[in-house]
Amino acid sequence: MTDSTAKTIDTLLSEHRTFTPPEEFVAQANVSDPSIYENADADWQGWWASWAEQLQWDQKWDTVLNWNPPYAEWFGGGKLNASVQCLDRHVAAGNGDRVAFYFEGEPGDARALTYSEVLRDVCRIANGLKSLGVEKGDRVAIYMPMVPELAMTLLACSRIGAIFSVVFAGFSPTSLKDRIQDQEAKLVICADACWRRGKILDLKKVVNEAVENCPSVENVVVWRRGGDCVSNAPSSSRDVEWGEVFVKQADECAPVSMDAEDPLFILYTSGTTGKPKGILHTTGGYMTGALATTKLVFDMKPEKDVYWCTADIGWITGHTYIVFGPMANGATQVIYEGAPDFPQQDRFWALIEKYKVSLFYTAPTAIRAFMKWGDEHPAKHDLSSLRLLGSVGEPINPEAWVWYLHHIGGGKCPIVDTWWQTETGSIMITPLPGITTTVPGSATTPFPGVEAKLINEDGSEVVGAGGGYLALTRPWPSMLRGLWRDNKRYEETYWSRFPGKYFAGDGAKRDENDFLWVLGRVDDVMNVSGHRLSTMEIESSLVAHEAVAEAAVVGVAHELKGQAPIGFVILRGGYEASPELEQELRAFVGKEIGGLARPDRITFTPELPKTRSGKIMRRLLRDVAEGKEIGDVTTLADPTVLKGLQAEFVKQG
Ligand code: WTA
């Protein structure tokens, strides 16, 4: 039954070995002259300064960059306010009536908010924050679902100089508590509830549990989403209603003029140890990177585009490419609260049709789910408004890339595969859609002004084609300024492996055309008989087989080879797990990549352990495959998946 699908993907792959931006796209592109790269390289500080100049400064900087590795000061002496970039200057320019957000709740409730309305609401929230005693430099922890009020809360904090820290509203009470305690937040802002797959989730309960042992928290502000349908857990005397403190306030609030290097936010991300790292971003440089990359990578034309980034604001992608980048550019965007498969698996495509979305940014894991759900869902909708597609978060396998181009992009939309990290603040490696002839699976080249190199184990540089550790070798404005109160870990994690160079923790290869292929985290790279193999490469090969919907591969300890690849596979509908199919898949990989890459065994499973942001937790799969005690599972979307997986692994062994 899926033969035709497999053939289609094969045909698409052979038709799209490269993709050249169509003439009509190039003709209207924000940049189409490749000399932008040389010019930016020739004077990279001047290049970034030219972007900073497009922001509205209260006071201009004295120096573009002071670089005392690994500590950077960008635009020192300059003063500005982040919320002004995103709001006031658009209203002042006469664009106050432009829609900032088209919000769609999962149950179908919808509202549109203009830039003037958002500015007014942000000022009210900012005044409310002040009334609760929040001052410049205080930390505010935020635990909210995907609603405009979340974006507005970030902007309101930045307006008064409070440092915000969003915790994805899917994290457990313990994770939330750890983050609140680490930053000693004075205030927590949360929602009572949110909708997910037709059910109301009680967020307030999580917050109540989290703040029990957080003496720094003076108040908890509760925004009401659930209305009557949520049974509120008993509130404490610290609780205050959003409607009381954030709405009944003056419509104006003077923005605080911040130093370029004043902190804007802390965002926690997982590291190699159990303790999350509090990534610190500051104001002027971060805004510069967000403004420039949004405009060039997404070819954004704020006066006519409708942009939709499906990430949650709880992750860096939402910070930079929902709140600060698009809003600094004055974009109109869609914010959707719920699941992509509710009420049906075509919800995203229905939204694109409804709002005439032109720029769409999502993750490979979502794209693979869409592929699995079937081509008929996007086919039901008019997606002709789309003119550019983006991908972020993990390497995108060529099969998913060509499916995305064909079934979503109508074969005509350039795809920007964007590599970056919470730490980098903005996109670092990416095509420019009006310039780059792309190759499915490659994030192509560094953004203008950015320098990326591949480094060998011994610290020497990889010259020409080859593989190595990905490092950024010049400072850039939106780089992290450190880890919250932990300079030692900052220096050790990023700057000690290859002194003077930013070590990204990813492996990558460079092809003959100088294109970069990010292969994944270094800990996902295995060494089989002295050969470096990417788990991703083997996974890509497995999903190229017609029977496979999704695959995860880990390198497990092996007596002779050092490490051996072990696969976990979700089959497409219509295929049955069998020892014959296992042999067939192993042989298939052997044929595609080489005998070395052939998995020693493959376990069929209905589900894979994933984080809430959709990343496969390979560390846990390795534990299963090595028969070890399972490590920390608190970041899993569904911890019960592992039990079933362990049972299958033993049964099929
Ligand atoms: C991975 C998300 C390949 C990479 C913005 C990186 C990618 C980590 C890509 C950062 C991409 C992100 N191709 N890999 N286009 N984008 N990654 O901090 O391993 O959540 O180090 O930031 O995701 O994840 P983070």
Boltz pocket constraint, residues with backbone or C-beta under 6 A from the ligand:
constraints:
  - pocket:
      binder: B
      contacts: [[A, 269], [A, 315], [A, 316], [A, 317], [A, 391], [A, 392], [A, 393], [A, 394], [A, 395], [A, 396], [A, 417], [A, 418], [A, 419], [A, 420], [A, 421], [A, 422], [A, 423], [A, 429], [A, 443], [A, 504], [A, 505], [A, 506], [A, 518], [A, 519], [A, 520], [A, 521]]
      max_distance: 6.0
